[in-house]
Amino acid sequence: MKLEKFIQTSSNLYAENRLLKFVVVCIGCAVIINSFCSYAALHYQKVVILPPVVDKRIMISGNEVNEDYVRLFTRYAMTLLNNYTTGSAEGQFEEFVEHLVTPEFYPDIRETLYGLVDTVKRLNITSAFYPQTIDVDIKNKTITVAGIKKEFTNTTLVEDGKKQYSIKYVIVNGRFYIDDIKELKN
């Protein structure tokens, strides 16, 4: 860059130096503003998932999810817990405990489910649960699931009736975890 505005060479060098300093400060300000805008944009980013088996939009934004996301995982969790045979019970309960349960709730539910696996194998139990209503309270992070449960031992119907479950859940980095699950008395 050559500035030939002044007669003295030193004056020209000082003017050129001031101009370069101004350009560096402008570029630095632009980088700082760009960094803040990029950081803010990451917090407002949403992920929209629409797999083939889901007919509604599922939205995840940080630790906030929509009701359809919670319903989808509730159906999945209830299927793992209540639709089993002697051959599938252990694998389903293991998947439930490993992928859908918070670390705080893990010891309690693990002990309960592995006790149930022994009973299922010993008595040759088959179970099916048909959810009828899923009520989601996003504010309190609770779900109430009502449906019909049928249990068979060999070919004999052991249980056939309405069941209702209360589930407390948490969302951690967009992932659904169950913090507590209880069967409600009718």
N, C-alpha and C positions, 0 to 999 in steps of 0.2 A: 504494500500500500504506500503510495507516494503522495504526500500533500505538499504542494508548492504554493501555499497561500502567503507565507511570510518570506521576507528576504533572508532572514537568518535561518540557518539550518537547525539550530537548537530549538527555535520556536516551532518550526515545522515538526520536529520530533516530539515535542511536548503535546502538540495538537493531535498528532497521530496516536500517541500513547493514551490521551484522554478519550479519544474515539474508541480505541480498542477496549479500554476499561469499561466504557458504557455498554458496548456490545456484550462483553463477558457478564456484566451484571444483569442485562436483559435476558440472556440465555439462562443464567442461574435462576432468575425469578420464574421463567417459563417452566423449568424443570421442577421447581418446588410446587408450583400450581398444578402441574400435570400429575405429580406424585399424590397430592391430596385428592385430586379428582379420581384417580385410579383406585385409591384406598376406599373412598366413599362408594364408588361403583361396585366394588366387591361385596359390600354389605347390603346393597339393594339388588343383588343378583338373585335370580330365581331359576330353579331347575324344573323343567316340566317333563314328566315321564309319562309315556303312553304306550305300555307294552300291549301286545296283541290280545291278551286275555282281559284287559281292563277297558271298560267302555267310557270311563270318565277321566278327566284331567287330574293328575296328581301333582301337587305343587309343594316344593320344599324350599324354604328360605331361611337359612341358618337353623335355629331351633324352633321355627314355626312351620307347621304343616297344615294342610287343609283336611277337612273331615273325611273326604274320600280315601285319603292315604291311611288314616286311622282305621276306617272300616275295612279296607283291604287287608291290613295286617291283623286285625281282629279276627276276620274270617280264617286267615291262614293259621293263626295261633289256636283257634278253637278246633280247627280241623286236626292239627297235630295232637292236641290234648284229648279229643273225644272221639275221633274216628280211628279205631285201631283193631287189629287182630292179634293173635298170639305171636305171629311172626313179625309184625310191623311195630308193635308197641315200644319195644326198647329203642329202636332207631328213631322213631318219631319223638319220643320223650327226650332222647339225647339231643336231637336237633333243636327242639324247643328250648331246652336248658342252655345249650351252648350259644344260640344265636338270638334269642328273644328275651332273655332275662337279665336284669341288672345284677351286678356283683353282690349287692346287699341282699337281694332276694334269693340268690343262687343256692345257699346251703339248705334253706327251708324247703324249697320246691324240689330240689334234687333228691332229698331224702324221701319226700312224699311220693314222687314219681317212681323211684326205683323200688319202693315198697309195693307200689301198684303193679309194676312189671312182674314181680314174683307172684302176686295174686292172679294176674291175668294168665300167666303161663300155667300155674297150678290148676286153675279152674277152667281153662280153655275159654276165656271170655272174648267176645267180639262186641264192639260198641260202635254206635252211629249216633251222631248229633246233627239235627237239622235246625240251624238258627232261623228264627222267624223275625225277630226284631233286634236291631243293634242301635242303642241310643248312646250318642257320644256327647259328652260335656267337655268341650275343648278348654273352657276357662278353668275348670277344676281338674282337668286331665283324668277323667273317669269314664268308663264305658260300662253299660249294662247290656248284657246279651241274654235274650230269652229264646228258648227253643224247645224242641222235643228230643229226648234222648231215649235210645233203645239199646238194651244190653241183652246179649244172648250168651248162654253157656251151652256149647255144642249146638243143638237146634232148639233149645228151650228158651222161650222169652222170660227173662228174669226181671227186667225193668222196662217200663214203657210209661213215660210221663213227661210233664213239663219241668224244665230246669231253668234256673236263672243264675247268671254269674255276674259278679262285680269285678271289674278290672281297673287297677290304677296303672297308668303308664307314664313314661317320660320320653322326651325326644332329646337325644344327644347328638349334635352335629348332623341332624337330618335323619338319624336312625331311630326306629321305634323299639323301645324296650318295655317289658312288663315289669312293674315294681311290686305288684301284689295281685293275687287273684283269689276270689272266694266264691263258694257256691252259696247263694242266698236261699233261705227257706221260703217256701211258697205260703 
